[in-house]
Amino acid sequence: MIAFGAPGALVAGAMLAGFVFVLHLLAPRPPDRAPLPTARFLREDARSTLRFRRRPTDPGVLALRMLLALLLGALFSAPRWRPDREDGSTRVVLLDRGAGMAGVWAEARAAAAREAGVEGTWIVPFASVPGTAVPAADTSAVAEQGTTGEESSYLVALRALRGALPHTTTRDVEAVLITRPRWSAWDAQLGLLRAEAWPGPLRVVAVGEGAAGGEDPSGRTPGADAHRTGPAGAPGDPSASTRGAGMPAGARVDPGAPAPLRAALEVLGYRVAESAPEGDAPTLHFVSVAAALQPALDRARRLGDTVLVVAPAADALPPPLNALWDAEGWATTAAAAAPSGLRVGNRRLPLHDARLEPGRAAAPAEGRLLPVVRVDGGPVAAALPWGAGCVVRYGAPWEAGREDPSYPALIRTLVDGCRSADDATGADAALDEAARALLAGGAPAPVAAAALGPGPGRPLEGWLLAAALLVAVAETVRVTRLERGRRS
Amino acid sequence: MTATARSADLLPPGLLAGLGGLEIVARQVVAGFISGLHRSPFLGAGEEFTRHRSYQQGDDVRHIDWRLFARTDRLYVKEFREDSNLQAFLLLDTSSSMGFGSEPSKLRYASYLAAALAHVMLRAGDAVGLATTGPHGVRLALPSRNRSGHLHEVLLALERLRAEGTGSLADALDGVGQALRRQGRVLILSDFLDDTGLLDAVGRLRARGDEVIGFRVATPVELGLQPLGPARFFDPERPGAEIAAAPGDDPQFRTRVAAWYDGLAAGFHERGAELVPLTTDAPIGHALRSWLALR
């Protein structure tokens, strides 16, 4: 069948042809000039002269001009020859290449290779923008590209899926998404645009479930925290702590700690005290003076406390804590984040503070974790398991970003310590069941591709252009011959 | 197609078959030097006895009819009809008006007719020449001859003819008359639309004793026998003048043309010549046989 991208052009072409017809009827035509050896026996006829004026133009020229108008209309209607789709189903695999896939890329590659085993499968990589669809035979080339440093978007993935339809030749399309289901890839508009982006189901192949970081494949609901005491956000409040079992219940803050930090901790539900903690319950220690450092480190090793160290006490950290990242990566002044923000785990916190100065990118020293980094990869906070506990060194001013709405998330990440950073990019909250259900979109079944968008087709503009040129040449030749005949 | 092959087309077999047995018999006595099928204006010994006349001093004694002398006791000599070969010229009008018409044009039709006439006359032992009109009078394409291969030369010459330019038919007739060494026959194939001095030229030929036969070739369109739609018409030999008319709607057009040719035919007849009207839609063989049957 022939499909027209701009059918209005056909109508315009037909109207143009009609206009040409009317013009030919209205235009006067000069009478033919004909030889006749016995012309001297003719008599002038005034009625014939009048009849000449109303004579229509040559019908052949008229037909050629009308045909040319129709061809031009067809040419601009973007026609495509679309053969009927074959029976069967094509699989399109969406492969998440976002930053959150860095720690599970090998698993994702393996899953892609399995899904691409079906003949006719197309692979569409995506992150923040859709990639180019490639046939299954080129899956390894895509896999070798690895992940990007960008946050991926499921809405982009669904739109990329639709964009891959022209590569399919079958009536049905089956969609598969290989990803680490997480909130960071969840577009705020996805709930509203899910059906429009892709009306069919999406089989989600989840990779990285149960990896370090304590992610529960069943999904954790933000706000669940059995150990938090004191005022906190309402249950389900995403700004509330996502601490799981084992987190410190109380917090001891150095007398020298700045007031905003105390206020932040209280908002987050910590019971802030300045005296030494009692008992063996895990405690969060905020250390800013060197004198308080060693006792906190001893408790952390024995009881699982989390010690959050800031300058100037950070300078007194003993080895190997003093080298939470390699020497070249740590600025002597307080490390800072680029003004464009920090990356906490896989979530970007757009903190804007003039006190945040740009630093240099660095890799964590062996065994160190980076729960907070600048967007260009430079360290802002480093964490190291310390016996049963964890030591976190934070390299930015506490006041930086205090008015920013992302500030509580930053504090929360820091206080999570070693539990929040499982790799260089950090963990991200997994999608809960409701979000997964929305993403998957109902019962698995192929989608009728023809109903969703154009299939493969051959453009016909070239043929129509050639035909129009031929008709134009023919019209010119015929008009020229008529004129010559008239003049002779 | 070679000129030889095209020349053969001028005498299609069907036409030849239709003309088989026909002979053109000269209406007048034409002097000749080869015995043929035609009467010679000079009666003498020949194959056919015609009459007796009184013996005159100097007559050949071999022609005395002794039997009649025995009966009448008077001397008489026998006279015989001596057929001699005819010297003929085919004069074709090749002015541009003869190019009018299609499938065939007037010139093409005249060429067919000339080929047929040449064939008949050459077979009858006549000498046939070919002449055409030209810008300076007559253009003698072929001398009047009767020898082996001459028909082929005539056909080749006819094949090369083209209708172009103008030419006086009267001047051409005078030129042909000068080319004729003795009394002969002139066959004019033309549309006769240029009649300037024509009848006078015919009269001069007739005064010499030449036989003149005109074959008027015209298309049905020119005669008004086929309707034409309105147009601006012009004479090909007078391109400057145009006239807007609708011949199909002018019933008098046909009458005017017919009157013109009737007047021309009357002029030919007055001078002892003949004008045969032919149209290009008539089969040549049929028209020729019809004409010959009347002679």
Chai-1 contact restraints between the chains, C-beta under 6 A:
chainA,res_idxA,chainB,res_idxB,connection_type,confidence,min_distance_angstrom,max_distance_angstrom,comment,restraint_id
A,P31,B,A231,contact,1.0,0.0,6.0,A-B,restraint_1
A,P31,B,R232,contact,1.0,0.0,6.0,A-B,restraint_2
A,D32,B,A231,contact,1.0,0.0,6.0,A-B,restraint_3
A,R33,B,R232,contact,1.0,0.0,6.0,A-B,restraint_4
A,A34,B,A231,contact,1.0,0.0,6.0,A-B,restraint_5
A,A34,B,F233,contact,1.0,0.0,6.0,A-B,restraint_6
A,P35,B,P236,contact,1.0,0.0,6.0,A-B,restraint_7
A,L36,B,F233,contact,1.0,0.0,6.0,A-B,restraint_8
A,P37,B,S97,contact,1.0,0.0,6.0,A-B,restraint_9
A,P37,B,F100,contact,1.0,0.0,6.0,A-B,restraint_10
A,P37,B,L193,contact,1.0,0.0,6.0,A-B,restraint_11
A,P37,B,E222,contact,1.0,0.0,6.0,A-B,restraint_12
A,P37,B,D235,contact,1.0,0.0,6.0,A-B,restraint_13
A,T38,B,E222,contact,1.0,0.0,6.0,A-B,restraint_14
A,T38,B,V257,contact,1.0,0.0,6.0,A-B,restraint_15
A,A39,B,F233,contact,1.0,0.0,6.0,A-B,restraint_16
A,A39,B,F234,contact,1.0,0.0,6.0,A-B,restraint_17
A,A39,B,D235,contact,1.0,0.0,6.0,A-B,restraint_18
A,A39,B,I243,contact,1.0,0.0,6.0,A-B,restraint_19
A,F41,B,F253,contact,1.0,0.0,6.0,A-B,restraint_20
A,F41,B,R256,contact,1.0,0.0,6.0,A-B,restraint_21
A,F41,B,V257,contact,1.0,0.0,6.0,A-B,restraint_22
A,L42,B,F233,contact,1.0,0.0,6.0,A-B,restraint_23
A,L42,B,I243,contact,1.0,0.0,6.0,A-B,restraint_24
A,L42,B,A245,contact,1.0,0.0,6.0,A-B,restraint_25
A,E44,B,I243,contact,1.0,0.0,6.0,A-B,restraint_26
A,D45,B,A245,contact,1.0,0.0,6.0,A-B,restraint_27
A,D45,B,A246,contact,1.0,0.0,6.0,A-B,restraint_28
A,S48,B,P230,contact,1.0,0.0,6.0,A-B,restraint_29
A,S48,B,A244,contact,1.0,0.0,6.0,A-B,restraint_30
A,S48,B,A245,contact,1.0,0.0,6.0,A-B,restraint_31
A,S48,B,A246,contact,1.0,0.0,6.0,A-B,restraint_32
A,T49,B,A244,contact,1.0,0.0,6.0,A-B,restraint_33
A,R51,B,P230,contact,1.0,0.0,6.0,A-B,restraint_34
